[in-house]
Amino acid sequence: MTNSGGAIPPYGNTGGNTSVTVRPDWVTWRQRHVSPQRLMGWLVGVLRAETSGGNQLSVRWVSTGSKWYRSASRLIDLSGAELARVEWDSRSASSAGTLIVNLPGSGCALLSIESWERLARYVGLVGRRLTRLDLALDDLIGQFVSLSSVRSAHSAGEFNGRGGRHPKMRAYVSDVSGEWDSQTLYVGSRKSGKLLRVYKKGEQLGMDRRWIRVELELRNRDREIPASSLLPSSWAGLLSGSYPWVARLVSEVGITAEPIRLRCDKTPTYKGSALQRLSRTLRTQYGPQLLYWAHELGAESLVGLITQSGPSKTVLKLMEQPSQPELLQWVLDVQKNNRSVNYGSVRTSIPPQNRTQSQKIGSSDPDVRIKFIPGRARAT
């Protein structure tokens, strides 16, 4: 939930219904290969053209940064409202060399249709990725939405997904301004990358208490948010594609929009940092054991031993991706060739340096059945 300032949203593709508006309320994207000064200069040019007192905009450099970046700069207007924020100097090695740009509600409210089209072209260039987009439907006089109707719709299953899944709803008593006490309803979760909020925006801003906001927060968690999502022609479609109840609401307010559903892909890709984490875990917890058994059984037999259950759905999905197909095909071949082997009766030779004291004294047979326990081998 963001504070967009006191101004009522000036426009929206709502089929002529002036009591309802639809527009973005937050935009975040990440990019590379540009200096923060140049990027902020571009943002100043875009927002200055939208303000009558454009020469009153100012940039303030903030050295403390944020949780993810060490440095930041803020673009503010004469009243001190933040219109844009650029952060750089990442604290994480995986995002080194990147910058992140935030346009909060106060900045989004200034942009015209032409500026949104310009922004979509800019974010759509190579090396830039949209990471968050909030879309707000404002019912300025409470004609179509109420908190009680949202609760009833949730109980009736009108938020269920295409597979019949019933998303959780929770209510939160908010006190953002210090002068009001009202509930905000949440459907979905930020962790999944899709969260819907419904709350009394007018009460928050000290304006018309009938003003209800329905706000969809999309993040690039297991999904890609295309730059075309910033085009005004996409806003209502993205809202409609979130939940059935929202699609019905969009239709009721007079908007004709084909639902746009962002495909959710939870298939992992074992590249970069993900592969590094996997390798580090195996090396730390099982490295010595895997090395010993690879020496005794051979690498292919070892893979067969620990993957006897056959390829999982995740592995099969990975085969469809260009990420290391040769390695994955080799794993499947090993699984196929070793599926019928009973590894519980493998007899192997333990090198002298790995034998326990009891083996050195009491075992005359160099080939013994063993079981492996963390840190050492034991003869059985």
Secondary structure, DSSP 8 states (H G I E B T S, - for coil): -----SS------STT-TTEEEEEEEEEEEEESS-HHHHHHHHHHHHHTT-TTGGG-EEEEESS--SSEEEEEEEE-TT--EEEEEEEEESSGGGTTEEEEEE-HHHHTT--HHHHHHHHHHHTSTTEEEEEEEEEEEETTSSS--HHHHHHHHHTTTT--TT-----EEEEEE-SSSS--EEEEEEEEGGGTEEEEEE-HHHHHTS-TT-EEEEEEEE-SSB-B-GGGGSHHHHHHHHHTT-HHHHHHHHHTT---------B-------HHHHHHHHHHHHHHHHHHHHHHHHHH-HHHHHHHHTTT---HHHHHHHTSSSSHHHHHHHHHHHHHHTT--GGG--EE--GGG--HHHHHH---SEE-EEEETTEEEE-
